[in-house]
Amino acid sequence: MQSPILITGLMYIMFLMGLSFSGFYYIPFIFPNITSGCTEKEGLVGSFIVGMISTLIATPCTAPFMVSAIVFALNQPWLYSLLIFQALGFGVAVPYLVLSFFPQLLSILPKPGEWMKVLQQFLAFPLYFSAAWLFCILIKQTDIELLFPVLSSLILFVMGIWVMKLINNKKLIGRIVICFVIIIFATSPLYFHKVKESIIRGRSANMEVLEFSETTLTQLLDQKKNVLLSVGADWCLTCRVNERIFQLDTIQALFVKKRVIYMKGDLTSENSEMSSYVNKLNKEGIPLYVLYVNGEKVKTLPQMLTEKVVVDTINKYVK
């Protein structure tokens, strides 16, 4: 998510899927015979393929709960990692197991009908909102003048769909969608030759806020300063929710009282210095919050923060 090319691609995909859900066009499935043949097989092979496809559909996003388990699993011995991923797999399989043991529950499941089309059209709006959110991230990652070709290409694409609908060739529209996505991924590097660096505005109204620099952090720790290092990104929803905690007057007043410096590391765009330091801490994911007291690392805060967690941690370790 640090690459504007990836952000642009995801934004296009969300927008195009939204248009498809809204009924503007239909994307033909490329391998219908292969997948239908595999999923209709009986026995272990068919069950495995159905489970694999279900997992791919059910787990597109790991935050904010699965990410902690996955990061922990990747840093454990293989046996513990295997047990953790087996537990995740069991969780995905629970609905199937329940219906297998209690087949009478199948009768209360909704039957296919007109409601499915209405639901599909409704689900287009979360996709549009996702595209808008990704565009907000793109604004922070790139120069503003580079956003014009991004929006222009979307407008031209919608115009192309309109023209194709006049021709009334649904298969042709689907092929154009696929070609459009391929062209976008192939040409995106030409747009994003320059990535805007993240800017942190120096000092808030109350507490001292510094942009991350390993040199600056080392100097502060050598001076026996108290520092709370926060590492996040605009594309991390958990990070953005947690950031509001540090904007509370009570938290900022506590930082001033305890003389805690708030140092913010930003991974919205690629930041090799920040990534390298996170690796030195033996951490894999964000958000990451590390408290240094008198120049020494004393505590890594949880990824899901509350005002009470921050206050209790500061009061406990900073005297």
LUMVEXZA-904753 format. One record per residue (C-alpha): residue number from 1; z, y, x. Coordinates in steps of 0.05 Angstrom, whole numbers. Each point is the difference from the previous one (the first is absolute). Layout:
N
<panu><num>NUM</num><z>Z</z><y>Y</y><x>X</x></panu>
...
This chain:
319
<panu><num>1</num><z>0</z><y>0</y><x>0</x></panu>
<panu><num>2</num><z>-1</z><y>46</y><x>60</x></panu>
<panu><num>3</num><z>-76</z><y>0</y><x>1</x></panu>
<panu><num>4</num><z>-37</z><y>51</y><x>-44</x></panu>
<panu><num>5</num><z>-58</z><y>-49</y><x>-2</x></panu>
<panu><num>6</num><z>45</z><y>-52</y><x>-32</x></panu>
<panu><num>7</num><z>30</z><y>51</y><x>-48</x></panu>
<panu><num>8</num><z>-70</z><y>22</y><x>-21</x></panu>
<panu><num>9</num><z>-22</z><y>-71</y><x>-11</x></panu>
<panu><num>10</num><z>61</z><y>-16</y><x>-42</x></panu>
<panu><num>11</num><z>-10</z><y>63</y><x>-40</x></panu>
<panu><num>12</num><z>-72</z><y>-18</y><x>-16</x></panu>
<panu><num>13</num><z>19</z><y>-71</y><x>-19</x></panu>
<panu><num>14</num><z>55</z><y>25</y><x>-47</x></panu>
<panu><num>15</num><z>-47</z><y>50</y><x>-32</x></panu>
<panu><num>16</num><z>-57</z><y>-49</y><x>-7</x></panu>
<panu><num>17</num><z>46</z><y>-53</y><x>-30</x></panu>
<panu><num>18</num><z>26</z><y>53</y><x>-48</x></panu>
<panu><num>19</num><z>-71</z><y>15</y><x>-22</x></panu>
<panu><num>20</num><z>-14</z><y>-74</y><x>-9</x></panu>
<panu><num>21</num><z>64</z><y>-9</y><x>-41</x></panu>
<panu><num>22</num><z>-21</z><y>60</y><x>-43</x></panu>
<panu><num>23</num><z>-65</z><y>-36</y><x>-16</x></panu>
<panu><num>24</num><z>-48</z><y>45</y><x>39</x></panu>
<panu><num>25</num><z>-31</z><y>-60</y><x>36</x></panu>
<panu><num>26</num><z>11</z><y>-73</y><x>16</x></panu>
<panu><num>27</num><z>6</z><y>-28</y><x>70</x></panu>
<panu><num>28</num><z>-31</z><y>-69</y><x>2</x></panu>
<panu><num>29</num><z>44</z><y>-53</y><x>33</x></panu>
<panu><num>30</num><z>-36</z><y>-25</y><x>62</x></panu>
<panu><num>31</num><z>26</z><y>-72</y><x>2</x></panu>
<panu><num>32</num><z>14</z><y>-20</y><x>-72</x></panu>
<panu><num>33</num><z>-24</z><y>-71</y><x>6</x></panu>
<panu><num>34</num><z>39</z><y>-14</y><x>64</x></panu>
<panu><num>35</num><z>67</z><y>28</y><x>-25</x></panu>
<panu><num>36</num><z>-5</z><y>-29</y><x>-70</x></panu>
<panu><num>37</num><z>-17</z><y>-68</y><x>29</x></panu>
<panu><num>38</num><z>59</z><y>2</y><x>48</x></panu>
<panu><num>39</num><z>51</z><y>25</y><x>-51</x></panu>
<panu><num>40</num><z>-22</z><y>-52</y><x>-51</x></panu>
<panu><num>41</num><z>12</z><y>-57</y><x>48</x></panu>
<panu><num>42</num><z>57</z><y>-47</y><x>-16</x></panu>
<panu><num>43</num><z>53</z><y>-21</y><x>50</x></panu>
<panu><num>44</num><z>29</z><y>33</y><x>61</x></panu>
<panu><num>45</num><z>-63</z><y>36</y><x>22</x></panu>
<panu><num>46</num><z>-9</z><y>35</y><x>-67</x></panu>
<panu><num>47</num><z>73</z><y>18</y><x>-4</x></panu>
<panu><num>48</num><z>-1</z><y>28</y><x>70</x></panu>
<panu><num>49</num><z>-61</z><y>44</y><x>-14</x></panu>
<panu><num>50</num><z>29</z><y>26</y><x>-66</x></panu>
<panu><num>51</num><z>66</z><y>16</y><x>36</x></panu>
<panu><num>52</num><z>-36</z><y>35</y><x>57</x></panu>
<panu><num>53</num><z>-40</z><y>44</y><x>-48</x></panu>
<panu><num>54</num><z>61</z><y>15</y><x>-42</x></panu>
<panu><num>55</num><z>39</z><y>21</y><x>62</x></panu>
<panu><num>56</num><z>-56</z><y>46</y><x>23</x></panu>
<panu><num>57</num><z>-1</z><y>33</y><x>-68</x></panu>
<panu><num>58</num><z>76</z><y>3</y><x>-9</x></panu>
<panu><num>59</num><z>20</z><y>28</y><x>68</x></panu>
<panu><num>60</num><z>-45</z><y>60</y><x>16</x></panu>
<panu><num>61</num><z>60</z><y>43</y><x>18</x></panu>
<panu><num>62</num><z>64</z><y>-22</y><x>36</x></panu>
<panu><num>63</num><z>41</z><y>64</y><x>-7</x></panu>
<panu><num>64</num><z>56</z><y>13</y><x>-10</x></panu>
<panu><num>65</num><z>31</z><y>-70</y><x>-5</x></panu>
<panu><num>66</num><z>-45</z><y>-51</y><x>33</x></panu>
<panu><num>67</num><z>-12</z><y>43</y><x>61</x></panu>
<panu><num>68</num><z>72</z><y>-8</y><x>23</x></panu>
<panu><num>69</num><z>-3</z><y>-76</y><x>-8</x></panu>
<panu><num>70</num><z>-67</z><y>-5</y><x>37</x></panu>
<panu><num>71</num><z>21</z><y>45</y><x>58</x></panu>
<panu><num>72</num><z>65</z><y>-41</y><x>7</x></panu>
<panu><num>73</num><z>-39</z><y>-66</y><x>-4</x></panu>
<panu><num>74</num><z>-49</z><y>21</y><x>55</x></panu>
<panu><num>75</num><z>58</z><y>13</y><x>48</x></panu>
<panu><num>76</num><z>35</z><y>-67</y><x>-12</x></panu>
<panu><num>77</num><z>-9</z><y>-70</y><x>30</x></panu>
<panu><num>78</num><z>-57</z><y>-39</y><x>-33</x></panu>
<panu><num>79</num><z>46</z><y>-42</y><x>-43</x></panu>
<panu><num>80</num><z>33</z><y>61</y><x>-32</x></panu>
<panu><num>81</num><z>-67</z><y>33</y><x>-9</x></panu>
<panu><num>82</num><z>-27</z><y>-62</y><x>-34</x></panu>
<panu><num>83</num><z>59</z><y>-2</y><x>-48</x></panu>
<panu><num>84</num><z>-7</z><y>73</y><x>-18</x></panu>
<panu><num>85</num><z>-74</z><y>-6</y><x>-15</x></panu>
<panu><num>86</num><z>13</z><y>-64</y><x>-40</x></panu>
<panu><num>87</num><z>50</z><y>39</y><x>-41</x></panu>
<panu><num>88</num><z>-52</z><y>55</y><x>-13</x></panu>
<panu><num>89</num><z>-50</z><y>-53</y><x>-20</x></panu>
<panu><num>90</num><z>50</z><y>-32</y><x>-47</x></panu>
<panu><num>91</num><z>11</z><y>68</y><x>-33</x></panu>
<panu><num>92</num><z>-75</z><y>7</y><x>-13</x></panu>
<panu><num>93</num><z>-3</z><y>-70</y><x>-28</x></panu>
<panu><num>94</num><z>60</z><y>7</y><x>-47</x></panu>
<panu><num>95</num><z>-41</z><y>21</y><x>-62</x></panu>
<panu><num>96</num><z>-45</z><y>-61</y><x>9</x></panu>
<panu><num>97</num><z>60</z><y>-46</y><x>9</x></panu>
<panu><num>98</num><z>34</z><y>27</y><x>-63</x></panu>
<panu><num>99</num><z>-63</z><y>-11</y><x>-41</x></panu>
<panu><num>100</num><z>-8</z><y>-70</y><x>30</x></panu>
<panu><num>101</num><z>71</z><y>-21</y><x>-19</x></panu>
<panu><num>102</num><z>-2</z><y>35</y><x>-68</x></panu>
<panu><num>103</num><z>-72</z><y>-5</y><x>-25</x></panu>
<panu><num>104</num><z>21</z><y>23</y><x>-69</x></panu>
<panu><num>105</num><z>6</z><y>70</y><x>29</x></panu>
<panu><num>106</num><z>-76</z><y>2</y><x>5</x></panu>
<panu><num>107</num><z>-2</z><y>12</y><x>-74</x></panu>
<panu><num>108</num><z>33</z><y>69</y><x>7</x></panu>
<panu><num>109</num><z>-49</z><y>24</y><x>53</x></panu>
<panu><num>110</num><z>-50</z><y>51</y><x>-27</x></panu>
<panu><num>111</num><z>-68</z><y>-28</y><x>-21</x></panu>
<panu><num>112</num><z>-66</z><y>30</y><x>24</x></panu>
<panu><num>113</num><z>-26</z><y>55</y><x>-45</x></panu>
<panu><num>114</num><z>-19</z><y>73</y><x>-8</x></panu>
<panu><num>115</num><z>67</z><y>21</y><x>29</x></panu>
<panu><num>116</num><z>-24</z><y>-24</y><x>68</x></panu>
<panu><num>117</num><z>-55</z><y>52</y><x>1</x></panu>
<panu><num>118</num><z>48</z><y>55</y><x>-20</x></panu>
<panu><num>119</num><z>49</z><y>-22</y><x>54</x></panu>
<panu><num>120</num><z>-55</z><y>-1</y><x>52</x></panu>
<panu><num>121</num><z>-20</z><y>71</y><x>-17</x></panu>
<panu><num>122</num><z>72</z><y>23</y><x>2</x></panu>
<panu><num>123</num><z>10</z><y>-32</y><x>69</x></panu>
<panu><num>124</num><z>-56</z><y>44</y><x>27</x></panu>
<panu><num>125</num><z>47</z><y>60</y><x>-1</x></panu>
<panu><num>126</num><z>50</z><y>-28</y><x>51</x></panu>
<panu><num>127</num><z>-60</z><y>-12</y><x>45</x></panu>
<panu><num>128</num><z>-22</z><y>72</y><x>-8</x></panu>
<panu><num>129</num><z>70</z><y>23</y><x>16</x></panu>
<panu><num>130</num><z>0</z><y>-45</y><x>62</x></panu>
<panu><num>131</num><z>-65</z><y>32</y><x>23</x></panu>
<panu><num>132</num><z>29</z><y>69</y><x>-10</x></panu>
<panu><num>133</num><z>62</z><y>-19</y><x>40</x></panu>
<panu><num>134</num><z>-43</z><y>-26</y><x>57</x></panu>
<panu><num>135</num><z>-40</z><y>65</y><x>-2</x></panu>
<panu><num>136</num><z>65</z><y>39</y><x>9</x></panu>
<panu><num>137</num><z>14</z><y>-42</y><x>62</x></panu>
<panu><num>138</num><z>-71</z><y>12</y><x>25</x></panu>
<panu><num>139</num><z>12</z><y>76</y><x>-6</x></panu>
<panu><num>140</num><z>58</z><y>-6</y><x>49</x></panu>
<panu><num>141</num><z>-39</z><y>-44</y><x>49</x></panu>
<panu><num>142</num><z>-66</z><y>38</y><x>6</x></panu>
<panu><num>143</num><z>-29</z><y>70</y><x>5</x></panu>
<panu><num>144</num><z>-12</z><y>30</y><x>-68</x></panu>
<panu><num>145</num><z>-75</z><y>10</y><x>11</x></panu>
<panu><num>146</num><z>-9</z><y>-75</y><x>10</x></panu>
<panu><num>147</num><z>23</z><y>-13</y><x>-71</x></panu>
<panu><num>148</num><z>-63</z><y>29</y><x>-31</x></panu>
<panu><num>149</num><z>-46</z><y>-59</y><x>17</x></panu>
<panu><num>150</num><z>54</z><y>-47</y><x>-26</x></panu>
<panu><num>151</num><z>2</z><y>32</y><x>-69</x></panu>
<panu><num>152</num><z>-75</z><y>13</y><x>0</x></panu>
<panu><num>153</num><z>-14</z><y>-74</y><x>11</x></panu>
<panu><num>154</num><z>44</z><y>-18</y><x>-60</x></panu>
<panu><num>155</num><z>-37</z><y>50</y><x>-44</x></panu>
<panu><num>156</num><z>-68</z><y>-25</y><x>23</x></panu>
<panu><num>157</num><z>23</z><y>-71</y><x>-13</x></panu>
<panu><num>158</num><z>21</z><y>16</y><x>-72</x></panu>
<panu><num>159</num><z>-67</z><y>35</y><x>-9</x></panu>
<panu><num>160</num><z>-35</z><y>-62</y><x>25</x></panu>
<panu><num>161</num><z>37</z><y>-43</y><x>-51</x></panu>
<panu><num>162</num><z>-22</z><y>48</y><x>-54</x></panu>
<panu><num>163</num><z>-72</z><y>-6</y><x>21</x></panu>
<panu><num>164</num><z>4</z><y>-76</y><x>3</x></panu>
<panu><num>165</num><z>31</z><y>-3</y><x>-69</x></panu>
<panu><num>166</num><z>-60</z><y>39</y><x>-26</x></panu>
<panu><num>167</num><z>-44</z><y>-54</y><x>31</x></panu>
<panu><num>168</num><z>47</z><y>-51</y><x>-33</x></panu>
<panu><num>169</num><z>3</z><y>-50</y><x>58</x></panu>
<panu><num>170</num><z>71</z><y>-25</y><x>8</x></panu>
<panu><num>171</num><z>-15</z><y>-48</y><x>57</x></panu>
<panu><num>172</num><z>-33</z><y>57</y><x>39</x></panu>
<panu><num>173</num><z>61</z><y>44</y><x>-10</x></panu>
<panu><num>174</num><z>45</z><y>-55</y><x>28</x></panu>
<panu><num>175</num><z>-44</z><y>-8</y><x>62</x></panu>
<panu><num>176</num><z>0</z><y>76</y><x>10</x></panu>
<panu><num>177</num><z>76</z><y>0</y><x>-2</x></panu>
<panu><num>178</num><z>4</z><y>-53</y><x>55</x></panu>
<panu><num>179</num><z>-52</z><y>36</y><x>43</x></panu>
<panu><num>180</num><z>38</z><y>66</y><x>-10</x></panu>
<panu><num>181</num><z>65</z><y>-30</y><x>26</x></panu>
<panu><num>182</num><z>-36</z><y>-30</y><x>60</x></panu>
<panu><num>183</num><z>-33</z><y>66</y><x>17</x></panu>
<panu><num>184</num><z>66</z><y>38</y><x>-6</x></panu>
<panu><num>185</num><z>36</z><y>-47</y><x>48</x></panu>
<panu><num>186</num><z>-59</z><y>4</y><x>49</x></panu>
<panu><num>187</num><z>-5</z><y>76</y><x>0</x></panu>
<panu><num>188</num><z>73</z><y>22</y><x>-8</x></panu>
<panu><num>189</num><z>12</z><y>5</y><x>76</x></panu>
<panu><num>190</num><z>-53</z><y>56</y><x>1</x></panu>
<panu><num>191</num><z>43</z><y>41</y><x>-47</x></panu>
<panu><num>192</num><z>68</z><y>-10</y><x>32</x></panu>
<panu><num>193</num><z>-15</z><y>16</y><x>72</x></panu>
<panu><num>194</num><z>61</z><y>45</y><x>2</x></panu>
<panu><num>195</num><z>68</z><y>-16</y><x>-28</x></panu>
<panu><num>196</num><z>49</z><y>55</y><x>-15</x></panu>
<panu><num>197</num><z>66</z><y>-7</y><x>36</x></panu>
<panu><num>198</num><z>63</z><y>-2</y><x>-41</x></panu>
<panu><num>199</num><z>40</z><y>65</y><x>0</x></panu>
<panu><num>200</num><z>74</z><y>3</y><x>-11</x></panu>
<panu><num>201</num><z>25</z><y>69</y><x>-17</x></panu>
<panu><num>202</num><z>54</z><y>6</y><x>53</x></panu>
<panu><num>203</num><z>63</z><y>18</y><x>-36</x></panu>
<panu><num>204</num><z>23</z><y>-5</y><x>-72</x></panu>
<panu><num>205</num><z>44</z><y>50</y><x>-34</x></panu>
<panu><num>206</num><z>63</z><y>-38</y><x>20</x></panu>
<panu><num>207</num><z>-6</z><y>-57</y><x>49</x></panu>
<panu><num>208</num><z>-38</z><y>-3</y><x>65</x></panu>
<panu><num>209</num><z>-65</z><y>-39</y><x>-6</x></panu>
<panu><num>210</num><z>-41</z><y>-21</y><x>61</x></panu>
<panu><num>211</num><z>-67</z><y>-34</y><x>6</x></panu>
<panu><num>212</num><z>5</z><y>-66</y><x>36</x></panu>
<panu><num>213</num><z>-13</z><y>1</y><x>75</x></panu>
<panu><num>214</num><z>27</z><y>-55</y><x>44</x></panu>
<panu><num>215</num><z>13</z><y>51</y><x>55</x></panu>
<panu><num>216</num><z>39</z><y>45</y><x>-47</x></panu>
<panu><num>217</num><z>39</z><y>-58</y><x>-28</x></panu>
<panu><num>218</num><z>18</z><y>-24</y><x>69</x></panu>
<panu><num>219</num><z>24</z><y>69</y><x>19</x></panu>
<panu><num>220</num><z>43</z><y>5</y><x>-62</x></panu>
<panu><num>221</num><z>31</z><y>-68</y><x>13</x></panu>
<panu><num>222</num><z>13</z><y>18</y><x>73</x></panu>
<panu><num>223</num><z>37</z><y>61</y><x>-27</x></panu>
<panu><num>224</num><z>43</z><y>-46</y><x>-44</x></panu>
<panu><num>225</num><z>-28</z><y>30</y><x>-64</x></panu>
<panu><num>226</num><z>4</z><y>-32</y><x>-69</x></panu>
<panu><num>227</num><z>-70</z><y>-16</y><x>-25</x></panu>
<panu><num>228</num><z>-26</z><y>-34</y><x>-63</x></panu>
<panu><num>229</num><z>-71</z><y>-25</y><x>13</x></panu>
<panu><num>230</num><z>-42</z><y>-8</y><x>-62</x></panu>
<panu><num>231</num><z>-67</z><y>-35</y><x>4</x></panu>
<panu><num>232</num><z>-45</z><y>0</y><x>-61</x></panu>
<panu><num>233</num><z>-70</z><y>16</y><x>-27</x></panu>
<panu><num>234</num><z>-30</z><y>35</y><x>-60</x></panu>
<panu><num>235</num><z>-34</z><y>-65</y><x>-22</x></panu>
<panu><num>236</num><z>68</z><y>-35</y><x>-2</x></panu>
<panu><num>237</num><z>30</z><y>11</y><x>-70</x></panu>
<panu><num>238</num><z>69</z><y>-24</y><x>22</x></panu>
<panu><num>239</num><z>-1</z><y>51</y><x>57</x></panu>
<panu><num>240</num><z>-17</z><y>57</y><x>-48</x></panu>
<panu><num>241</num><z>55</z><y>-19</y><x>-48</x></panu>
<panu><num>242</num><z>51</z><y>-5</y><x>57</x></panu>
<panu><num>243</num><z>-23</z><y>67</y><x>27</x></panu>
<panu><num>244</num><z>28</z><y>34</y><x>-62</x></panu>
<panu><num>245</num><z>69</z><y>-23</y><x>21</x></panu>
<panu><num>246</num><z>-3</z><y>42</y><x>63</x></panu>
<panu><num>247</num><z>-21</z><y>61</y><x>-41</x></panu>
<panu><num>248</num><z>65</z><y>0</y><x>-40</x></panu>
<panu><num>249</num><z>47</z><y>58</y><x>14</x></panu>
<panu><num>250</num><z>58</z><y>-48</y><x>9</x></panu>
<panu><num>251</num><z>-36</z><y>-40</y><x>53</x></panu>
<panu><num>252</num><z>-25</z><y>61</y><x>37</x></panu>
<panu><num>253</num><z>70</z><y>31</y><x>-1</x></panu>
<panu><num>254</num><z>28</z><y>-64</y><x>28</x></panu>
<panu><num>255</num><z>-50</z><y>-1</y><x>56</x></panu>
<panu><num>256</num><z>18</z><y>71</y><x>18</x></panu>
<panu><num>257</num><z>75</z><y>-14</y><x>-3</x></panu>
<panu><num>258</num><z>-6</z><y>-63</y><x>43</x></panu>
<panu><num>259</num><z>-52</z><y>31</y><x>46</x></panu>
<panu><num>260</num><z>-51</z><y>-54</y><x>-13</x></panu>
<panu><num>261</num><z>-72</z><y>16</y><x>19</x></panu>
<panu><num>262</num><z>-53</z><y>-27</y><x>-47</x></panu>
<panu><num>263</num><z>-61</z><y>-24</y><x>39</x></panu>
<panu><num>264</num><z>-60</z><y>-20</y><x>-41</x></panu>
<panu><num>265</num><z>-54</z><y>-47</y><x>24</x></panu>
<panu><num>266</num><z>-65</z><y>-2</y><x>-40</x></panu>
<panu><num>267</num><z>-46</z><y>-60</y><x>-2</x></panu>
<panu><num>268</num><z>-46</z><y>27</y><x>-55</x></panu>
<panu><num>269</num><z>-55</z><y>2</y><x>52</x></panu>
<panu><num>270</num><z>-5</z><y>-41</y><x>63</x></panu>
<panu><num>271</num><z>56</z><y>20</y><x>48</x></panu>
<panu><num>272</num><z>2</z><y>-43</y><x>62</x></panu>
<panu><num>273</num><z>64</z><y>32</y><x>28</x></panu>
<panu><num>274</num><z>38</z><y>-11</y><x>-65</x></panu>
<panu><num>275</num><z>-26</z><y>-71</y><x>-9</x></panu>
<panu><num>276</num><z>19</z><y>-17</y><x>72</x></panu>
<panu><num>277</num><z>70</z><y>25</y><x>-10</x></panu>
<panu><num>278</num><z>8</z><y>-40</y><x>-65</x></panu>
<panu><num>279</num><z>-21</z><y>-62</y><x>38</x></panu>
<panu><num>280</num><z>52</z><y>15</y><x>54</x></panu>
<panu><num>281</num><z>52</z><y>-2</y><x>-56</x></panu>
<panu><num>282</num><z>-26</z><y>-70</y><x>-19</x></panu>
<panu><num>283</num><z>-19</z><y>24</y><x>-69</x></panu>
<panu><num>284</num><z>-63</z><y>-17</y><x>-37</x></panu>
<panu><num>285</num><z>-2</z><y>40</y><x>-64</x></panu>
<panu><num>286</num><z>16</z><y>67</y><x>-30</x></panu>
<panu><num>287</num><z>40</z><y>36</y><x>-25</x></panu>
<panu><num>288</num><z>46</z><y>-1</y><x>61</x></panu>
<panu><num>289</num><z>65</z><y>39</y><x>8</x></panu>
<panu><num>290</num><z>39</z><y>-4</y><x>64</x></panu>
<panu><num>291</num><z>65</z><y>38</y><x>13</x></panu>
<panu><num>292</num><z>20</z><y>20</y><x>71</x></panu>
<panu><num>293</num><z>71</z><y>26</y><x>12</x></panu>
<panu><num>294</num><z>19</z><y>32</y><x>66</x></panu>
<panu><num>295</num><z>-65</z><y>-24</y><x>29</x></panu>
<panu><num>296</num><z>8</z><y>-73</y><x>-20</x></panu>
<panu><num>297</num><z>-34</z><y>-40</y><x>-55</x></panu>
<panu><num>298</num><z>53</z><y>-20</y><x>-49</x></panu>
<panu><num>299</num><z>-33</z><y>-18</y><x>-66</x></panu>
<panu><num>300</num><z>-67</z><y>-16</y><x>-33</x></panu>
<panu><num>301</num><z>3</z><y>21</y><x>-72</x></panu>
<panu><num>302</num><z>-30</z><y>-42</y><x>-56</x></panu>
<panu><num>303</num><z>-71</z><y>14</y><x>-24</x></panu>
<panu><num>304</num><z>23</z><y>16</y><x>-70</x></panu>
<panu><num>305</num><z>44</z><y>62</y><x>6</x></panu>
<panu><num>306</num><z>48</z><y>33</y><x>-48</x></panu>
<panu><num>307</num><z>41</z><y>63</y><x>9</x></panu>
<panu><num>308</num><z>63</z><y>-43</y><x>5</x></panu>
<panu><num>309</num><z>-29</z><y>-44</y><x>54</x></panu>
<panu><num>310</num><z>-18</z><y>60</y><x>43</x></panu>
<panu><num>311</num><z>66</z><y>36</y><x>-11</x></panu>
<panu><num>312</num><z>42</z><y>-62</y><x>14</x></panu>
<panu><num>313</num><z>-39</z><y>-16</y><x>63</x></panu>
<panu><num>314</num><z>5</z><y>70</y><x>29</x></panu>
<panu><num>315</num><z>74</z><y>6</y><x>-17</x></panu>
<panu><num>316</num><z>15</z><y>-69</y><x>30</x></panu>
<panu><num>317</num><z>-35</z><y>8</y><x>67</x></panu>
<panu><num>318</num><z>-1</z><y>75</y><x>12</x></panu>
<panu><num>319</num><z>70</z><y>28</y><x>12</x></panu>
